[in-house]
Amino acid sequence: MEKGKGPMGSASGRRWGVSFSDNSTSRDIPDPPGFSRASLEQDDSSLSRQKKDAESNWKSQKAWEVAQAPVKNLLMMGFMMWMAGSTVHLFSIGITFSALWQPISALQSVGKIFEPYRDSKVELLGPKLLFIAINLGGLALGVWKLNAMGLLPTHTSDWVSSLAPAQEVEYSGGGINLN
């Protein structure tokens, strides 16, 4: 007796046995309701094209979402700077420099941020420009806060030490000669 075969001699003789050597086609079995063989027999190239188009659309949508993400950070940072006030103390300076550092570091890594969405069919110029514009707005918010705290040299009195002394135009003295 061969291993795996019972007294009947073949696997198909068993009640529970399955023979995988049956070459009958499934054409003689009717399709279930709602099933269409035409959808299975579609061109593989059209299916792959549809998948590539869907992936390109997804990448484009995600690129726009990444481009708009700094708006949330901008609003939160603006609220935190408003809560810190305009006086010069450790907390307000820390918040302000954080507001300056985050956009600068984001602007330095624009290429890395949008690298996963690079595709021949996905246009990344618009999302990148929006990302840059929002981060420049965050940088402007930080500079405005520095100015509000009086830490930017915007008045002439801030530059007095570098100005030349004024020339005397007149000399006046009292009624007594001081020679």
CORTA-V730544 format. One line per field, one symbol per residue. ss: DSSP state (h for helix, s for strand, l for the rest). phi: phi as a letter, one per 20 degrees, with the letter a starting at -180 (. if undefined). A space follows every 10 residues. Layout:
ss=???
phi=???
This chain:
ss=llllllllll hhhlllllll lllllhhhll llllllhhhh lllhhhhhhh hhhhhhhhhh hhhhhhhhlh hhhhhhhhhh hhhhlllllh hhhhhhhhhh hhhhhhhhlh hhhlhhhlll llllhhhhhh hhhhhhhhhh hhhhhhhhll lllllhhhhh hhllllllll lllllllll
phi=.ffndeffob fffffdfcde efdfeefeef fffnecffff efffffffff ffffffffff fffffffeff ffffffffff ffffndeebg fffffffffe ffffffffdf fffeffdfbf ededffffff ffffffffff fffffgffen eefddfffdg feefffffec ccbeedeef
